[in-house]
Amino acid sequence: MKPNRPADTYTRRQFTKRLVFGCAAVSACVMTPFKSFAAWSSNAFQAIPFEIALERYFGTTKIEKSSKITIKMAKIAQNGSQVPITVSTSIPDATSITLLARDNPIPLIASFSIFPGTLPNFSTRIRLAKSTEVFAVVKTETQLFKTSKKVNVTVGGCGG
């Protein structure tokens, strides 16, 4: 015989079942990648020459050199798969900083958005295929600025 319950109550089994399905639905929504997270220039992240990567990513190859961008990185990298780099700029209203390597198979390394009120300064590790020139391009609302630094990649750190 079933106990008399009001129509708006659940049994423990019904409650558990609904809770499990609800949690599964929420976690499926949270774990699904959103298009906004994947908004990047796939044309620029291809194995192409350096100048074409600049053109595809920025729409131009005419970028003004600037002494207001600083790249800190060793002149000789012992391991090309982990090259520490620090980039900062004193250019006002910077909206992004992009790293590129001239002789990498894929020249575009990374791009970092700079939000208003944050310092345009970051440190990371990059991967370099061989000795090359690394560029930092700072974008503002109206202009592009760049600076570069040469790095020698050696297998054993012997300065080859």
C-alpha positions as CSV (number, residue, x, y, z in Angstrom):
1,M,0.0,0.0,0.0
2,K,1.3,3.4,-0.9
3,P,1.3,6.2,1.7
4,N,-0.8,9.2,1.1
5,R,1.3,12.1,-0.1
6,P,0.4,15.4,-1.5
7,A,0.7,15.6,-5.3
8,D,3.6,18.1,-5.2
9,T,6.1,16.0,-3.2
10,Y,8.7,13.6,-4.5
11,T,9.9,10.3,-3.2
12,R,13.6,10.0,-2.3
13,R,14.2,8.0,-5.5
14,Q,12.5,10.7,-7.7
15,F,14.4,13.5,-6.0
16,T,17.8,11.7,-6.5
17,K,17.0,10.9,-10.1
18,R,16.1,14.6,-10.9
19,L,19.1,15.8,-9.0
20,V,21.5,13.6,-11.0
21,F,20.0,14.6,-14.3
22,G,20.0,18.3,-13.3
23,C,23.7,18.1,-12.3
24,A,24.6,16.3,-15.6
25,A,22.8,18.9,-17.6
26,V,24.5,21.8,-15.8
27,S,27.9,20.3,-16.1
28,A,27.4,19.5,-19.8
29,C,26.6,23.2,-20.4
30,V,29.5,24.4,-18.4
31,M,32.0,22.1,-20.0
32,T,30.9,22.8,-23.6
33,P,33.4,25.2,-25.2
34,F,31.8,28.5,-26.3
35,K,32.6,30.2,-29.6
36,S,33.8,33.2,-27.7
37,F,36.6,31.2,-26.2
38,A,37.7,30.0,-29.7
39,A,37.7,33.4,-31.4
40,W,41.1,33.5,-33.0
41,S,42.6,33.9,-36.4
42,S,43.1,30.4,-37.8
43,N,44.6,31.8,-41.0
44,A,47.5,33.4,-39.0
45,F,48.2,30.2,-37.0
46,Q,49.4,28.3,-40.1
47,A,52.9,27.3,-41.4
48,I,53.4,30.4,-43.6
49,P,56.1,33.0,-44.1
50,F,56.5,35.7,-41.5
51,E,55.3,38.6,-43.7
52,I,52.1,36.8,-44.7
53,A,51.4,36.0,-41.0
54,L,51.6,39.8,-40.3
55,E,49.3,40.6,-43.1
56,R,46.7,38.0,-42.2
57,Y,46.7,38.8,-38.5
58,F,47.0,42.6,-38.5
59,G,45.9,43.4,-42.0
60,T,49.2,45.2,-42.8
61,T,52.9,44.7,-42.7
62,K,53.6,48.4,-42.0
63,I,54.3,48.5,-38.3
64,E,56.1,51.4,-36.6
65,K,59.2,50.6,-34.5
66,S,59.1,51.7,-30.9
67,S,61.5,52.0,-28.1
68,K,58.6,51.9,-25.6
69,I,58.3,48.1,-25.9
70,T,60.7,46.0,-23.8
71,I,61.5,42.3,-24.5
72,K,63.5,40.6,-21.8
73,M,64.9,37.2,-22.8
74,A,68.2,35.5,-22.9
75,K,70.4,36.0,-26.0
76,I,71.2,32.2,-25.9
77,A,68.4,29.7,-25.2
78,Q,69.6,26.3,-24.1
79,N,66.3,24.7,-24.9
80,G,64.2,25.9,-27.8
81,S,61.0,24.3,-26.4
82,Q,61.0,26.5,-23.3
83,V,62.3,30.0,-23.8
84,P,61.4,32.4,-21.0
85,I,60.3,35.8,-22.2
86,T,58.9,39.0,-20.5
87,V,57.3,41.7,-22.5
88,S,56.2,45.1,-21.3
89,T,55.3,48.5,-22.8
90,S,54.7,52.0,-21.8
91,I,52.6,52.8,-24.9
92,P,49.3,54.3,-23.6
93,D,46.0,52.7,-24.4
94,A,47.6,49.4,-25.6
95,T,44.8,46.8,-26.4
96,S,47.0,43.8,-27.2
97,I,50.5,42.4,-27.3
98,T,51.3,39.8,-29.9
99,L,54.5,37.6,-30.1
100,L,55.9,36.4,-33.4
101,A,59.0,34.6,-34.4
102,R,60.5,35.2,-37.9
103,D,62.0,31.7,-38.5
104,N,59.4,29.5,-36.7
105,P,57.4,27.2,-38.9
106,I,54.3,28.9,-37.5
107,P,55.4,32.6,-36.9
108,L,52.5,33.7,-34.7
109,I,53.2,32.5,-31.2
110,A,50.6,34.2,-29.0
111,S,48.4,37.2,-28.6
112,F,47.5,38.7,-25.2
113,S,44.5,41.2,-24.8
114,I,45.2,44.1,-22.5
115,F,42.1,45.3,-20.7
116,P,41.7,49.0,-19.5
117,G,43.3,49.5,-16.1
118,T,45.7,46.6,-16.3
119,L,49.5,46.8,-16.8
120,P,50.7,45.8,-20.2
121,N,53.3,43.4,-18.9
122,F,53.5,39.6,-19.0
123,S,55.9,36.7,-18.7
124,T,55.6,33.4,-20.4
125,R,57.6,30.6,-22.1
126,I,57.6,30.2,-25.9
127,R,58.7,27.5,-28.2
128,L,61.3,28.3,-30.9
129,A,62.3,25.9,-33.7
130,K,65.7,27.5,-34.2
131,S,67.7,30.7,-33.8
132,T,65.4,33.6,-34.8
133,E,64.3,37.1,-34.3
134,V,61.3,37.4,-31.9
135,F,58.9,40.3,-32.4
136,A,56.5,41.9,-29.9
137,V,53.7,43.9,-31.6
138,V,51.6,46.3,-29.5
139,K,48.3,47.3,-30.9
140,T,46.4,50.4,-29.9
141,E,43.0,51.6,-31.2
142,T,44.7,53.4,-34.1
143,Q,48.3,52.1,-34.5
144,L,50.7,49.2,-34.4
145,F,54.1,49.3,-32.8
146,K,56.9,46.7,-32.7
147,T,60.2,45.8,-31.4
148,S,62.4,42.7,-31.7
149,K,65.2,40.7,-30.2
150,K,67.4,38.1,-31.6
151,V,67.8,34.8,-29.8
152,N,70.2,31.9,-30.5
153,V,68.8,28.5,-29.8
154,T,71.4,25.8,-29.0
155,V,71.0,22.2,-28.1
156,G,73.5,22.1,-25.2
157,G,73.8,25.8,-24.4
158,C,77.2,26.0,-25.9
159,G,76.5,29.1,-27.9
160,G,76.4,27.4,-31.3
